[in-house]
Amino acid sequence: MGSFLAHLLITAGLLLLVSNFVQGVHVQGWGPAFLGALVLGLVNAFVRPVMVLLTLPFTILTFGLFLFVVNALMLWLVAALVPGFTVLGFVPALVGGLVLSLLNLAVAAVMGPGSSKRD
């Protein structure tokens, strides 16, 4: 349970960082960031796999680049569901999703190989 909360806090912090660096992505504080991180986790667990499966032909045709579009749509969906978290269009969602993915990758690299294991 502790690693789950730590992951949520890290993701919330990354959402706040994304909102500072990407024009068009706005998070109004830690509350919406924490809720956004929680909803993003749920969306990535339940909605994203369905979207990946439905868009598999596009993903294959674009050599995987269409997954960036899926990530953008997931971020945009979270912004539509969470009050205090806004994304002002597709391009900010695309850039925000890319920056969030890169930041998550950097955090995973710093935390080491055992950081993704469950308690």
C-alpha positions in Angstrom: 0.0 0.0 0.0 2.9 2.3 0.7 4.4 2.0 -2.8 0.9 2.7 -4.3 0.6 6.0 -2.4 4.2 6.9 -3.2 3.5 6.2 -6.9 0.4 8.4 -6.7 2.3 11.2 -5.1 5.1 11.0 -7.7 2.6 11.0 -10.5 0.8 13.9 -9.0 4.0 15.8 -8.8 4.8 14.9 -12.4 1.4 16.2 -13.4 2.2 19.5 -11.7 5.5 19.6 -13.5 3.8 19.0 -16.9 1.4 21.8 -16.2 4.3 24.1 -15.6 6.1 23.2 -18.8 3.3 22.5 -21.3 1.2 25.4 -22.4 -2.4 24.4 -22.4 -2.2 21.9 -19.6 -3.3 23.4 -16.2 -3.5 21.7 -12.8 -4.8 24.0 -10.0 -2.8 22.4 -7.1 -2.0 19.2 -5.3 -5.7 18.2 -4.8 -6.5 18.1 -8.5 -3.1 16.6 -9.2 -3.6 13.8 -6.8 -7.1 13.1 -8.1 -5.8 13.3 -11.6 -3.0 10.8 -10.8 -5.6 8.4 -9.4 -8.0 8.8 -12.3 -5.1 8.5 -14.8 -4.1 5.2 -13.2 -7.6 3.9 -13.5 -8.0 5.1 -17.1 -4.6 3.5 -18.0 -5.7 0.3 -16.4 -9.2 -0.1 -17.9 -9.7 2.3 -20.8 -6.3 2.4 -22.4 -6.0 -1.4 -23.1 -9.4 -1.3 -25.0 -8.2 1.7 -27.0 -4.9 0.0 -27.8 -6.7 -3.0 -29.0 -9.3 -1.1 -31.1 -6.6 1.1 -32.7 -4.1 -1.8 -33.3 -4.3 -1.5 -37.1 -3.3 2.2 -36.9 -0.6 1.4 -34.5 0.9 -1.2 -36.8 0.6 1.1 -39.8 2.4 3.9 -38.0 5.0 1.6 -36.4 3.7 2.3 -32.9 3.6 6.1 -33.2 -0.2 6.0 -32.9 0.3 5.1 -29.2 1.2 8.7 -28.6 -2.3 9.6 -29.8 -3.8 7.1 -27.4 -1.8 8.5 -24.5 -3.0 12.0 -25.5 -6.6 10.9 -25.5 -6.2 9.3 -22.1 -4.7 12.5 -20.7 -7.5 14.5 -22.3 -10.1 12.1 -20.8 -8.7 12.5 -17.4 -8.8 16.3 -17.7 -12.5 16.0 -18.7 -13.2 14.0 -15.6 -11.2 15.8 -12.9 -12.2 19.3 -11.8 -9.2 21.6 -11.6 -7.3 19.8 -14.3 -7.7 21.1 -17.8 -6.2 20.4 -21.2 -7.0 23.0 -23.8 -6.9 20.9 -27.0 -5.4 17.9 -28.7 -1.9 19.3 -29.2 -1.4 20.2 -25.5 -2.7 16.7 -24.7 -0.2 15.2 -27.1 2.8 17.2 -25.8 1.7 16.7 -22.2 1.3 13.0 -22.6 4.8 12.8 -24.2 6.4 14.9 -21.4 4.6 12.9 -18.7 5.8 9.6 -20.3 9.4 10.9 -20.5 9.2 12.1 -16.8 7.8 8.7 -15.7 10.6 7.0 -17.6 13.2 9.2 -15.9 11.7 8.5 -12.4 11.7 4.7 -13.1 15.3 4.9 -14.2 16.3 6.7 -11.0 14.3 4.5 -8.7 16.0 1.4 -10.1 14.8 -2.0 -11.3 12.9 -3.1 -8.2 10.8 0.0 -7.8 7.9 -1.3 -9.9 7.3 -4.4 -7.7 4.2 -4.6 -5.5 4.3 -4.9 -1.7 
